[in-house]
Amino acid sequence: MMLNGTVAGTAPFEFTRWKGFPSAMQTHQRLQRRLGVFDATAIGLGSMLGAGVFVVFSPATALAGPLMIVSVLIAGAIAYCNAMASAQLAIKYPASGGTYIYGRKQLGEWPGFIAGWGFVTGKTASCAAMALTFGHYVTPEYATPVAVSAVAVLTGVNLMGITRTALLTKILLGIVLATLAFVTAAALAGPHPGAAASDGSQGSAWGILPAAGLMFFAFAGYARIATLGEEVRDPDRTIPRAIMAALAAAFVIYLGLAVLLLWHLSPVRLADSVSPLLDAVSSSGLNAGGPVVQAGAAAACLGALLALITGVGRTAMAMARERDLPAPLARVGGRHTVPVVAELSVAAAVVALLLTTDVLTVVGFSSFGVLIYYSVTNAAAFTLTERPGSAPRWLNAVGFAGCLLLAVTLPLASVAGMAAVLAAGVAGRFLVLRLRKPPLRP
């Protein structure tokens, strides 16, 4: 007997009917709501303080020079627009899938598909890049096997349930924050080689927007909060608060580090650095602090990878519910009610990339895909009729234009590569729909 979604004698669970194509009218078991505000905030902040915080300042400074701080401000402003749009939509549609669901409901099937496809493909490449970066920090000689092992272990954690994922994320986030505090203290203690450096930095004002595109990638982790919308308690309250808290914390940390590194190392040295936070510590005479920074970077990679695998799996599950991806990916099972098939499929795709591709060359693809994803988010939020006073329509318009502007100013290879992936997905969906369409009767 079932009363209000609960089967007598069993743990409570939810069922919902997902309306997609006529043949997709089927009942899907939903995920359980177990995350609070702190859990969701930790997952979002853990995603934003991934490996990027240890490397992104160098390429951004190479593009914009000392004006890299302006790039951080631009990226943060556009991220704020996107966060407000995500929060508005998540209140109305508290389900897994994020902008894939928002786009479908507010704009139509095609915009939703483009957002979902860009997220799944781009972030799968990001998962592989994070795993390989972890491998290089731990054991450079065996980077690929270690990366594959990390993917397997973290997938196992995800399959144990979202509460285990949140717990491990909070532990890793604590390590990362402690490492960043150590770097800050070491840099402030000095000496400061950059303070006396002459101004001969590379980069220019023309590099501000491309650098902002790179910095925006570091701010994009709050998308993971929206993709977990089906697993948070009291989503109307939890999701907006978690998104804004994670973004505010990340913005303060990135802006503070940008100012500190430019002053401590100088724009020239920062632009040429492969590991700027490690250089910040070693230039202060704390050579023994290198292992601390390496441990923090490894924890950051694992935290971001854990959140990425979780978010991609939930988006793939949502797309499968609407038959935009193979139906088995929508299956929720196990004692911890997780999207088992989707999680395992994402892990398999990441491992395949690790074994066959130099994934570090496709990180820019993910930036392009994320910006397209958020342009759909802003467009969907623009169509909402009910909105709080803190989220006017012009904010959505600014976010939409800003995402597209940053996307087209990324390196040409990144734009062309991800555009080709998006085009392949659109062509594949169009073909499937044509084959699925019943023949006309005479």
Number of C-alpha atoms within 10 A of each C-alpha: 7 10 8 9 12 14 13 10 8 8 8 13 15 14 13 11 13 14 13 16 14 8 10 15 13 13 12 15 17 22 25 18 18 16 22 18 19 16 21 31 28 28 33 30 30 34 32 30 27 27 26 20 24 22 17 20 29 25 21 29 30 23 24 26 27 27 20 31 24 18 27 26 17 21 26 25 17 23 26 20 23 30 27 23 31 26 28 24 29 28 18 13 20 24 23 28 28 31 34 28 30 28 26 21 15 20 17 13 18 15 24 27 25 22 27 30 25 27 30 24 22 25 25 25 25 25 30 31 25 30 31 27 22 27 23 17 17 17 13 13 10 12 19 21 16 19 27 22 15 21 25 16 13 21 22 15 18 25 23 17 19 24 17 14 22 26 15 20 28 21 14 23 25 17 20 27 16 15 22 22 13 17 25 18 13 19 25 17 12 15 14 18 15 19 12 11 16 10 12 10 19 16 22 15 14 11 20 25 26 22 32 27 29 26 26 26 21 25 30 23 27 30 27 29 32 33 25 28 27 23 23 26 18 16 26 18 14 23 30 23 17 26 28 18 20 25 24 15 14 24 22 12 16 23 17 13 19 24 13 16 24 23 20 25 26 23 29 22 22 29 24 15 20 16 17 21 28 22 23 26 25 17 19 21 15 16 12 10 17 17 12 19 24 19 17 26 30 25 25 31 31 29 32 29 30 29 28 26 27 26 28 26 31 29 29 30 29 27 26 19 26 24 19 23 17 14 17 15 25 26 19 19 15 12 10 17 18 25 27 22 20 26 23 19 14 25 24 16 15 25 23 13 18 23 14 8 13 12 20 15 12 19 20 25 26 24 29 30 28 26 29 23 28 28 27 29 33 30 22 27 32 22 13 14 7 9 15 7 7 8 16 14 19 11 19 25 17 16 28 26 15 23 27 15 15 24 26 17 18 21 14 11 13 22 19 15 16 21 17 12 17 21 13 13 18 16 12 13 17 13 12 13 13 11 10 11 9 8 8 5 4 3
